Amino acid sequence: MMSPSLAALRQEYALGALNEADVDSDPIRQFQRWLAEAIKAELPEPNAMTLATADRTGRPFARVVLLKDCDADGFVFYTNYRSDKGRQLAENPHAALVFLWLELERQVRVEGIVSKVSSTESEAYFRTRPHESRLGALASRQSQIVADRQTLDDRYQQLAAQYPHDNDNIPMPNQWGGYRVKPEMLEFWQGRHGRMHDRLRYQRQRDSGWLLERLEP
């Protein structure tokens, strides 16, 4: 039975509208525009996105990761290739992303095909990461069972002793790198009064162009 307190939760949306005449003909540029506005509004973690994957049986999985690049080729994030999501993407390269910017009453959904970025691109990004984050990537056997927190901390401290702050030569782990989601569909959602939300969907066409359609809320 639904909790009365949950059933009574309501929020009206009235900050804006989303019209076909006002959006960019290219959904990537439209996304970049919205992301820039989320950053300008100083929202917390504006590049946070829910990444949904599925294994070979179609069983779904989801978690939040951080977008680290977005260009004409797609959306890039980095992780351990041997993690649960890495294994799922190896079995099934289809994925979906969701960006939610509640303060702006906006959401973006992305569906596409995932591939690994080049090792050169991964290495270049790895070198920009803070010292501690690079140590963490080297220390973590992501998604594997660990006996206790102390085991994890001890491994990290051993690496910290091996690579102090004046040693910037922390190697990028072989099992770590980037993925790029090449979008086949993007949907932009703007909250509206009375739950009559605006939904504009772009679908990639065979000629690499985009079809823009309005969906009912």
N, C-alpha and C positions, 0 to 999 in steps of 0.2 A: 504494500500500500504506500502511495506517495506521501512523503512528509508534508503536512499543511504549510510549513514554513517555506519549503521549496516551491510548492505549487503557487504560492502567493508572490514569489519574486517577480518583479516587473521592471523593465527599463524602457523608457521611450527614447527613440532615436530622432534627432532633429537637427543635426549639425550640417547636413549638406544633401546634395543630390548627385546623381551620376547619369549624365546624358550622352547619347551617342555623338552629338555634335562637339562635345568638349573633350573627348578622349583622343589619345594618339592612335593613329592607324596601326602602329606597331605595339603589341602588348608588352614587349620588353621595355621599350621607352616609357610606356604608361606605368609599368611597375617601378622603374627607376624614379619616376616623378613622385609616386606615392611614397616610396622608401625615403626619398630626400625630405619629403614633408614630415614623415614620422621622425626622422633624425632631427630636423629643425625644431620639432615640437618637444624634443628632449624626452622622448618616451623611453622607458627602461627596456634595454635589449631590443631595439627596433629590428635587428637582423635575426632574431630568434624565429625559428620555424619548426612546425611539427613535420617530421619526416615519416611517412607511412610506407612500409615495404611489405612484401609477402614472400613466403617460401615457395618451393616447387609445388606444394599441394594447394596453394592459394590461401593458406592461413595468414591473417593479417597481423602486423606489428606496428607500433608507433612510438615515437619518442621525440624530444625537442633537441635540435642541433642548431648551430649558428651558420648563417649564410656568410661566406667569405669573399665571394665575387659574383657579379651578375653582368653578363654582356650578351652580345647577339647570339652567342653559342649556348647560353643557358645559365644555370644556377649552380654554384660550386660550394661544396662543404668538404671538410677533412675529418678523417677518423682512422681507426685501426682496421685494416682490411680483414683481420681475423676476428673482429667483433661479431656479435649476432647480426647486426645490420649488414656487415660486410659479407657474411656467409649467405644471408638472404638475397642480397643483390647479385651474388655469384650464381645463385639458382634461378633468380627471376629478376631481370634488369628493369622491370617497370616499377615506378615509384610515384608518390604524390607528396606535395608540400602544401602546408597551410600557414599563412602569415595572418596574425590577428592583432590589430591595433585598436583596442577597445576605446581608448581615449579619443580617437578620430572616427569611431563607429565604422571601421573598415575591416574587410577581410579579403585576402587573395588566395585562391586555390590554383595549384599547378599540377598537371599530370604530364609525365613524360618518360623517356627512356634514359637510363643511367649508364654511363661509361666512366672508366678511370681517367683522370687527367694524366698528362705526361709526368714522368719522374722529375724532369727538369722543372716543371711548374710546381710540383709538390715541394721540391727542394727549395725553390725560391721562396715559397710561402713559409716553409718551416724555419728558414733563417730569420724571418721577421718576428717570430713568436718570442715572448719573454723567456728568459733563461729557465725559469721554473716550469713553464709549460713544456719546453723541450725536454727537460728532465722527466716530467710526468709522462710524456709520450713514450719515452724510453723505458720507464719503470713499469708502466701499466700493461698487463696482459688482458686487455679489455674484454669484459663479459665472462672471463674464466673464474671459477670458484677459487677463493683465497681463504686460508685457514682462519685468519683474523686480521684486524687492522694493523697490529704490530708488524706482521710479516710484510705488509705493503709499505709501511713507513720505513722499515729497516732497509728494504730494497731501494727506496728513494734516497735515503741518507747515504747509502753506499755509493750511489751514482753522483750525489751532490759532492761527496768527498773526492770522487774521481774527476769531476768536472766542476771545479770552483768557479766563482763568477769571473775571475780573470782568465778562464779558459773557455773560449767561445766556440770550441770545436766539437760540440755535442753532435754525434752523428744522427742523421735521420734514420729511424728504424726501417728495415726493409718492408715490414708489414704495415707501414703507416703511409697515408697519402690522401689524395683528393678524388672526389667523384663529381661529375658534372651531370646535372639533370637537363636534358634537351627537351624543352616543352613541346607537347602536342596540343595542349589546351591550357588556357588561363582564364579564370573567372574572377571578376572584380565585383565586390559586394559593398554597397553603401547602405547603412541603416536608414530607414525612413519611418515616419509616424504611422501608427496603427499596424505595424508589421508589413507594410506595403513597400518592402525593401527594393532597391535597385540592384539588378544583377545583369552584368554584361559579360558575355562569354566570347572569347576568341578561340577559333579552332584552326589549326594549321591545315593548309590545302596542299594538293599535290605539287603545285607550282611554287611552293614555299611561301606563298602569301597567307593572309589570315582572313577568315570569315568572322565578322562581328555580328552577334545575335543578342537580343534581349530575352531573358528568361523570366517567367513569372516567379514571384517571391514564394 
